[in-house]
């Protein structure tokens, strides 16, 4: 049991010193053999053939388009003036007096029963 406690104590010391790198701590401080992971070598892969991208054909030049004739826009200043339309004034609407609302009777405020409070705890006798 003592060796187990020693192991745990030394592991905690190593973990606090080296953070999450417990492999380093286990290998150097606790004298525990941690096997190294060997990565197997891959057999040499054959060279893949180069993929040739075909060249796109050249786009021929567009034929010269004929010139578009200019359209003459008439000046707006030559238009006749539009006569103003007179809007007749509407008669004024008389103000309506709102009738008074009679006062409602006042309701009594509700009363709620009080909850009794317990005496303060004084401790055990």
C-alpha positions in Angstrom: 0.0 0.0 0.0 2.9 2.3 0.8 4.4 1.8 -2.7 1.0 2.6 -4.2 0.8 5.8 -2.2 4.4 6.7 -3.2 3.6 6.1 -6.8 0.5 8.3 -6.7 2.3 11.1 -4.8 5.2 11.1 -7.3 2.8 11.0 -10.2 0.9 14.0 -8.8 4.2 15.9 -8.4 5.2 15.0 -11.9 1.8 16.0 -13.3 2.0 19.4 -11.5 5.5 20.0 -12.8 5.0 18.9 -16.4 1.3 19.5 -17.0 -0.3 17.1 -19.3 2.9 15.6 -20.6 2.6 12.5 -18.3 4.7 10.3 -20.7 7.8 12.5 -20.0 7.0 12.5 -16.3 6.5 8.8 -16.2 9.7 8.0 -18.2 12.1 10.4 -16.3 10.7 10.8 -12.8 8.9 7.6 -12.0 11.2 5.1 -13.8 8.4 3.5 -15.7 9.1 2.1 -19.0 6.7 3.6 -21.5 6.9 1.8 -24.9 7.5 4.1 -27.9 5.0 3.8 -30.7 6.8 2.8 -33.9 5.2 4.0 -37.1 5.6 1.4 -39.8 7.1 2.6 -43.1 4.9 2.6 -46.1 6.1 0.8 -49.2 7.2 3.2 -51.9 4.2 4.3 -53.9 4.6 4.4 -57.7 4.7 7.9 -59.3 1.3 8.9 -60.5 1.0 10.0 -64.1 0.7 13.8 -64.5 -2.7 14.9 -65.5 -2.5 17.2 -68.5 -5.1 19.9 -68.7 -6.2 20.5 -72.3 -5.9 24.0 -73.5 -9.1 25.8 -74.3 -9.5 27.0 -77.9 -9.1 30.7 -78.5 -12.3 32.7 -78.7 -12.5 34.4 -82.1 -12.9 38.2 -82.2 -16.4 39.4 -82.5 -17.3 41.1 -85.7 -17.5 44.9 -85.5 -21.1 45.9 -84.6 -22.8 48.7 -86.5 -23.1 52.0 -84.7 -26.5 52.6 -83.1 -28.1 55.8 -84.2 -28.7 58.5 -81.6 -32.3 59.1 -80.7 -33.3 62.7 -80.3 -35.2 63.4 -77.1 -37.5 66.4 -77.2 -36.9 69.1 -74.6 -39.5 69.1 -71.8 -39.6 72.9 -71.6 -41.9 73.0 -74.7 -44.8 71.2 -73.1 -47.9 73.3 -72.3 -48.5 74.2 -68.7 -51.0 72.0 -66.8 -53.8 74.1 -65.2 -54.1 73.9 -61.4 -57.1 72.1 -60.1 -58.9 73.9 -57.3 -60.0 71.7 -54.4 -63.1 73.0 -52.6 -62.6 73.4 -48.9 -64.6 71.0 -46.8 -66.8 72.4 -44.0 -65.4 72.2 -40.5 -66.6 69.3 -38.4 -68.1 70.4 -35.1 -66.3 69.1 -32.0 -68.3 66.4 -30.2 -68.4 66.7 -26.4 -67.8 63.5 -24.6 -70.3 62.7 -21.8 -69.0 62.4 -18.3 -68.6 59.0 -16.9 -70.2 58.6 -13.4 -67.7 57.7 -10.7 -67.6 54.1 -9.7 -67.8 53.2 -6.0 -64.4 52.5 -4.3 -63.8 48.9 -3.4 -62.2 48.1 0.0 -58.6 47.0 -0.2 -58.2 43.3 0.4 -56.6 42.2 3.6 -54.5 39.1 3.7 -53.9 37.0 6.9 -50.4 37.3 8.3 -48.2 34.2 8.4 -46.9 33.6 11.9 -43.1 33.6 12.2 -41.2 31.0 14.1 -39.0 32.1 17.0 -35.3 32.4 16.2 -33.3 29.2 16.8 -31.3 29.6 20.0 -29.2 26.4 19.7 -29.5 23.1 21.5 -30.1 23.3 25.3 
